[in-house]
Amino acid sequence: MPRSEIDSTRATAHLPGLDIEIVHYHAPDGLTEQVSINLTATPSFEAFARSIDVWNPFAFWAEAMRLAWFPWVEATRTMMRTPGLLPSLPNARPEPPGPPPRPYLIRETD
């Protein structure tokens, strides 16, 4: 399939010594899609790994998760503060009394 017929979304990040490219392809027929993650380390992955050893991986992960969730948390906080923004549920109507439940019939067999 020619490259021009494929719909793609591309995201790139440039870190010290590491370039990350994520490409999401959609075929025109809508039946197939592909995600590709490309990592390019300069000068090498070994040198990049040595530089990561200096960082605190837990602090890095916590900050990454905070940045990923921040828009959702702020949107929820804003919606909770604005009373007219959320649709309210309809008031429940009491159910009319119906016939009492029928007792179960238990039979003993020999």
Buried (B, 14 or more C-beta within 10 A) or exposed (E): EEEEEBEEEEEEEEEEBBEBBBBBBBEEEEEEEEEEEEEEBEEEEEEBEEEEEEEEEEEEEEEEEEEEEEEEEEEEEEEEEEEEEEEEEEEEEEEEEEEEEEEEEEEEEE
